Amino acid sequence: MEDYREKSFWLSELDLQPGDAVDGRIDCDVAIVGGGFTGVSAAYFLKQLDPSMDVVVLEKDLVGYGASGRNAGFSMTLFGFSMQMTRLRFGKDQAVEAHRYMNEAVSLVQQLVEEHDIDCDYEHNGFMRIATSERYVRRIKKELEFAAKMGIDDMEWMSAEEVAEQVQSPVFRGAAYEPHAALLNPAKLIRGLKDVAEAEGAEIYEGSPVTEIDVDNGVVLTTPGGEVHADRAVLATNAYTHLLPLARSKQAPAFTHIILTEPLSDEHFDKIGWENRQGLEDARNMIHYFRLTDDNRLLIGGSDVKIPFGDEMGLDHDEEVFGQLKEGLDFLFPALSDLEIEHRWGGPVSVTLDMAPAIGEVKGGRLLYSVGCTGHGVSLTHLNGKTLAELITGKTTERTETFFVNRWVPPWPPEPLRFVATQTVRNALRFQDRITDSK
Ligand SMILES: Cc1cc2nc3c(=O)[nH]c(=O)nc-3n(C[C@H](O)[C@H](O)[C@H](O)COP(=O)(O)OP(=O)(O)OC[C@H]3O[C@@H](n4cnc5c(N)ncnc54)[C@H](O)[C@@H]3O)c2cc1C
């Protein structure tokens, strides 16, 4: 049996084993494939909206096995790749709408945690996007002006001196600060949300990979232990969605990685400050993001992404990226370079061809999907779960009318073209970083 503790530091602390698998035939109203934030949130909101509905979640490994149990735990408002890209691709009103949706998403996570008293080390400390060169100062200031022109004014510029009052690094030259952002322990959150959804009456099966989906008469989902018959199904399979024939071309996986140090000592904190423990990110395309954990370890993630070929999904460990992350730590926080790296892991994020999220319905609404949350899905997936539940129960809300619901998703080409296309985008982003890093 797979050792789930290796999948992330967060999962290693919980020491989980999969619960009951599907055994025989199950009949239900809605079957959800995938036990991450999207799937479990959708199950919870379906039971909230219609308690009489039979809702079943099918998870191939255990709830939190995917990105939801491995991510860095930034609950933040960034939609897709950047606000500029959203505006360029969809228009101004849509970029504003996306930001509003994401603000609601961050609030929803906070509300769920508080209402259900989910123990997930939640800290609503805000978020700083840091400039590490003069070019990044100009880039971030331009982004803030761009947002302000659209009426988005919930982010503010902090000078190098103001940043230094919060957190000290020789290379920090200013930052955009966003107060409405939080940090949390993602594995504790998803396992807590699982308990909440089950308490509402959702049935969750683990160790139950869906190997076939038949949508000709209702929906029939095949797992090794038995079949699940449902009126409708949701693919909450995120970066694994291309492995299922009905949504194969909607998204492609990209692997991103994290390293985690031993706990910082008081002497380390004396050197860097960081009393307010904000989440930090630099402004590169291939970002480095930094945060403190509840037990004061430093988590560093991001840098290069790794693109799998075909159905490969095993790029969790990449020594090259782990090395780049350590270099990133030494560059951004030289005062912490003596810290031992105690944990290393990675996981897949879901990327659409236009790098924006999408929720949709196919097969006359019998099958719904949510893809493309990239590395910004912690808050978004929770609200997407609510939106999916509203679509299924026939409610019309601001969310179900959002522009990325039932939008056209440009298809990724089949392999080997998909690999070439994803590598080309990755290389272009890396090239731009090299230029901007230099000044
Ligand atoms: C290393 C890393 C760091 C990240 N950091 C952040 C961050 O700080 N902030 C942020 O906002 N976002 C971050 N993200 C992205 C975020 O984690 C994801 O967007 C989010 O967790 C996606 O949730 P999900 O439920 O859609 O997918 P997942 O959590 O991936 O869940 C999908 C589930 O479907 C299951 N599944 C797949 N196929 C089948 C099948 N055939 N049958 C049954 N089950 C199946 C999988 O096992 C998995 O559990 C990060 C991601 C990674 C990998």
The ligand as an SDF file (V2000), in Angstrom:
LIG
                    3D

 53 58  0  0  0  0  0  0  0  0999 V2000
    2.6360   21.8150   -4.4210 C   0  0  0  0  0  0  0  0  0  0  0  0
    1.3640   22.6270   -4.5880 C   0  0  0  0  0  0  0  0  0  0  0  0
    1.2420   23.8530   -3.9510 C   0  0  0  0  0  0  0  0  0  0  0  0
    0.0660   24.6040   -4.0950 C   0  0  0  0  0  0  0  0  0  0  0  0
   -0.0830   25.7450   -3.3590 N   0  0  0  0  0  0  0  0  0  0  0  0
   -1.2460   26.4380   -3.4200 C   0  0  0  0  0  0  0  0  0  0  0  0
   -1.4690   27.5520   -2.5790 C   0  0  0  0  0  0  0  0  0  0  0  0
   -0.6770   27.8760   -1.6910 O   0  0  0  0  0  0  0  0  0  0  0  0
   -2.6100   28.2730   -2.7500 N   0  0  0  0  0  0  0  0  0  0  0  0
   -3.5390   27.9220   -3.6820 C   0  0  0  0  0  0  0  0  0  0  0  0
   -4.5530   28.6290   -3.8000 O   0  0  0  0  0  0  0  0  0  0  0  0
   -3.3910   26.7990   -4.4420 N   0  0  0  0  0  0  0  0  0  0  0  0
   -2.2810   26.0470   -4.3190 C   0  0  0  0  0  0  0  0  0  0  0  0
   -2.1380   24.9120   -5.0580 N   0  0  0  0  0  0  0  0  0  0  0  0
   -3.2610   24.4770   -5.9160 C   0  0  0  0  0  0  0  0  0  0  0  0
   -4.3800   23.8500   -5.0910 C   0  0  0  0  0  0  0  0  0  0  0  0
   -3.8290   22.9200   -4.1980 O   0  0  0  0  0  0  0  0  0  0  0  0
   -5.3810   23.1490   -6.0190 C   0  0  0  0  0  0  0  0  0  0  0  0
   -5.8760   24.0900   -6.9560 O   0  0  0  0  0  0  0  0  0  0  0  0
   -6.5500   22.5520   -5.2820 C   0  0  0  0  0  0  0  0  0  0  0  0
   -6.1590   21.8160   -4.1590 O   0  0  0  0  0  0  0  0  0  0  0  0
   -7.3400   21.6500   -6.2320 C   0  0  0  0  0  0  0  0  0  0  0  0
   -8.3370   20.9810   -5.4840 O   0  0  0  0  0  0  0  0  0  0  0  0
   -9.2220   19.9080   -6.2120 P   0  0  0  0  0  0  0  0  0  0  0  0
  -10.1560   19.3390   -5.2350 O   0  0  0  0  0  0  0  0  0  0  0  0
   -9.8190   20.4960   -7.4460 O   0  0  0  0  0  0  0  0  0  0  0  0
   -8.1930   18.8100   -6.7200 O   0  0  0  0  0  0  0  0  0  0  0  0
   -7.3690   17.7070   -5.9110 P   0  0  0  0  0  0  0  0  0  0  0  0
   -7.1050   18.0870   -4.5240 O   0  0  0  0  0  0  0  0  0  0  0  0
   -6.1940   17.3430   -6.7560 O   0  0  0  0  0  0  0  0  0  0  0  0
   -8.3710   16.4970   -5.8550 O   0  0  0  0  0  0  0  0  0  0  0  0
   -8.6500   15.6770   -6.9600 C   0  0  0  0  0  0  0  0  0  0  0  0
   -8.8540   14.2860   -6.3840 C   0  0  0  0  0  0  0  0  0  0  0  0
   -9.3900   13.4300   -7.3990 O   0  0  0  0  0  0  0  0  0  0  0  0
   -8.8980   12.1340   -7.1560 C   0  0  0  0  0  0  0  0  0  0  0  0
   -9.0770   11.3590   -8.3940 N   0  0  0  0  0  0  0  0  0  0  0  0
   -8.4700   11.5930   -9.5810 C   0  0  0  0  0  0  0  0  0  0  0  0
   -8.8900   10.6960  -10.5000 N   0  0  0  0  0  0  0  0  0  0  0  0
   -9.7860    9.8850   -9.8810 C   0  0  0  0  0  0  0  0  0  0  0  0
  -10.5710    8.7790  -10.2950 C   0  0  0  0  0  0  0  0  0  0  0  0
  -10.5170    8.3090  -11.5540 N   0  0  0  0  0  0  0  0  0  0  0  0
  -11.3920    8.1780   -9.3960 N   0  0  0  0  0  0  0  0  0  0  0  0
  -11.4760    8.6520   -8.1300 C   0  0  0  0  0  0  0  0  0  0  0  0
  -10.7440    9.7040   -7.6690 N   0  0  0  0  0  0  0  0  0  0  0  0
   -9.9150   10.3180   -8.5410 C   0  0  0  0  0  0  0  0  0  0  0  0
   -7.4470   12.3750   -6.7670 C   0  0  0  0  0  0  0  0  0  0  0  0
   -6.8820   11.2810   -6.0600 O   0  0  0  0  0  0  0  0  0  0  0  0
   -7.5580   13.6260   -5.9090 C   0  0  0  0  0  0  0  0  0  0  0  0
   -7.6630   13.3430   -4.5300 O   0  0  0  0  0  0  0  0  0  0  0  0
   -0.9780   24.1290   -4.9410 C   0  0  0  0  0  0  0  0  0  0  0  0
   -0.8530   22.8980   -5.5810 C   0  0  0  0  0  0  0  0  0  0  0  0
    0.3020   22.1380   -5.4030 C   0  0  0  0  0  0  0  0  0  0  0  0
    0.4140   20.8120   -6.0770 C   0  0  0  0  0  0  0  0  0  0  0  0
  1  2  1  0
  2  3  1  0
  2 52  2  0
  3  4  2  0
  4  5  1  0
  4 50  1  0
  5  6  2  0
  6  7  1  0
  6 13  1  0
  7  8  2  0
  7  9  1  0
  9 10  1  0
 10 11  2  0
 10 12  1  0
 12 13  2  0
 13 14  1  0
 14 15  1  0
 14 50  1  0
 15 16  1  0
 16 17  1  0
 16 18  1  0
 18 19  1  0
 18 20  1  0
 20 21  1  0
 20 22  1  0
 22 23  1  0
 23 24  1  0
 24 25  2  0
 24 26  1  0
 24 27  1  0
 27 28  1  0
 28 29  2  0
 28 30  1  0
 28 31  1  0
 31 32  1  0
 32 33  1  0
 33 34  1  0
 33 48  1  0
 34 35  1  0
 35 36  1  0
 35 46  1  0
 36 37  1  0
 36 45  1  0
 37 38  2  0
 38 39  1  0
 39 40  1  0
 39 45  2  0
 40 41  1  0
 40 42  2  0
 42 43  1  0
 43 44  2  0
 44 45  1  0
 46 47  1  0
 46 48  1  0
 48 49  1  0
 50 51  2  0
 51 52  1  0
 52 53  1  0
M  END
$$$$
